[in-house]
Amino acid sequence: MSPTDKVKFGELMQGIGEYYGKQVTPMLIQIYWNGLHGYTFEDVTSAINAHVRNPDSGQFMPKIADVERHLHGNTGTRAMAAWVKVSQAIQEVGTYMTVKFDDQLIHAVINDMGGWPAIGQITNDDLPFRIREFEKRYQAYLQIPPARTPEPVLLGVFERTNRVLGFNDSKEPVLIGRDGGKSLQEQPKALM
């Protein structure tokens, strides 16, 4: 939100307070502003409206965490969504190609699990355990970011092999997600 949204935001918070029968002080508005000002006013309003309609938690005044959850999901759903990207990339691009996800936490988790080619070698018997490992690691990194900066790309088998053989003319990685304005479906299919 921009500073010009602060008055509208204050009015929104006053309205929410009225709806829930809570007193909304200037200090409370400032706390919410500090926690949510990185989003657009429309996104915050939409998330608050979704919270109000939620039959599980809508009877309580939304906290900043409730707005975040409506905007991005909880850590479990975010981890599942990240695995779906990885799974889709394995199926559609393959681990022979170098890739770049729009979510750097995915890079950190995959590197911790042995690298991009290793993810492609998971057997069907091992798959449920490795998915769970991926999700747990991802959730942990959402809480405490990785100590080291993840690699900007995940090297595929071709590029790893070429580097070992002394060929360093790497190709552009396949972008996965919103990075570069391209979704996975818009990427050229890998030749295998």
N, C-alpha and C positions, 0 to 999 in steps of 0.2 A: 504494500500500500504506500502511497505517497503521502507526504505531510498534509496535502489538501484533503485527504480522506479522513483525517483524524476527527473532524467534527461529525461526519456521517457515522464513523465507527463508534464514537461516543454515544450517538443517538441509538445505534443498533444495540449497544450494550445496555443502555437504559431500558430499551424495549424488552430485551431478554430478561433483565432483572424484574421488570413489571410482570412479565408472563410467569416467571417462577416465584414471584413474591419475595425477591431478595433485594436488599439495598445495594445499589451500585455506586460506590464512591469514586472520586477522581483517581485515587490511588489504585483501585481495582481496575479501572479502565486503562491506566498506564501499564499495569502488569500484563493485561491481555494484549495491549498494543505492542509491548516489547516482545511478547511471545509470538505474535502473528503478523507483524508489520512486513515480513518478507513475502507475504502472499498478496494477491490482488484482493480488493474489497469484494469483488464478485465471488471469488473462490471462498472467502471467509463466510460471506452471507449464505452461499450455497451449502457449505458444510454445517453451519449452524442450523439452517432449515432442515437438513437431513437428520441432524441430531434430534431436533424437536419431534420429528415424525418417527424416530426409532422406538419401536415398542419395548426394546430391552433396556435402554438407558435414557430415553427421552423424558422421563419423569423428573430427572435431575438437571439442574442448570449445567450447561456444557462447560467443561474445563478446556484449557488450551490443548491438552492431550486428546480430548474428544474431537476437537476440530482437526488436529493432525491425523487422527485415525480415519476420519471421514475423507480427508484429502488424499492420504497415502496408504491407508490400511494399517493394521498392527504389524508387529515384527514377524509374526507367523505368516500372514498373508503376503507380506513383502518378500519373504524368503521363498515362498511357493511361487510367486510370480517370477522371481529371479531364476529359479530352477526351470520354469517353463521356457524362458528365453534360452537358457543353456541347452535344454533338451531339443528345442526347435532348431537351434543352430547346429547341433550335432547331426540331426536328421537332414537338414536342408543344405548345409555348407560342408560339414564334415571337419574332422580334426587334421586333415592334411593341409588345409588352408590356414593362413594367419588371420586372426579375427580381432576386432576391437568392439567390446560391448559399450553401450552408453552408460553403464553403471560400473564404476571402478571397483566396487566391493566384490562384484562377480570375479574380476581379475584376481583380487587378493585371495578369495576362497579357492578358485581353481588352481592357483599357484601352490597354495597350501596342500592341495589334494594331489599334487604330482605334476601339474601342468596340463595344458590343453590336449596334447595327444593321449595322456593317461586317462583323461575323462572319457575319451572315445573308446577306450579298451575295457570299460566296465562290462562285466557279463550280466546276463539276465538274472542269474542267481544272486549276484552281488548288488544289483540295482537298487532295491528298496533300502538297503543299508547305506549305500553311498548317497542316495537322495537325502536321507535323514541327516547324514553327516554334513552334506552341503548346506542344508537348511539351518542346522545348529550353528555351524561356523558363520553363516551369513547373519543370523540373528545376533550372535556375539559381536560381530563387527558393527552392527547397527548401534549396539550399546557402547562398545569401546572400539574406536577406529583402529585399524591395523597400525602397528608400530612403524612399519616402513611403507613408503609410497608404493602402491602396486605398479607393476610394469604397464606401460601405456598400451601395449598390444600383447596378445597371447600367441606365441609363435606356433605355427602348425608344423607338421612333419616335414613338408617340403622345405620350408625356410630353415628349420633346424639342421636338416641334412645338408643343405647347400652351405650353411655357415661352417659346418664341420669340414666340408670339402674345400673351403676357402673361397666360395662364391658369395659375395656380399651384396649383390644387386637385388635387394628385396623389393617385392611388389607392395602396392597399397593393401592394407588389411581390409577384409570384408567387414563393413560396419554393421553392427547388430543393435537394433533399437532405434531410438530417435536421433542418434548422433549423425550429424550431417544432413538431417532432414529425411533420411531414408529408413524405412522399416525393413525388416528382414525379408519380407515378400518382394521388395523392390530390388534386392541385391541379385546380381547375376549368379546363376547356379554354378556350383563348383564342379569341375570335371574330375571324375573319379574313375 
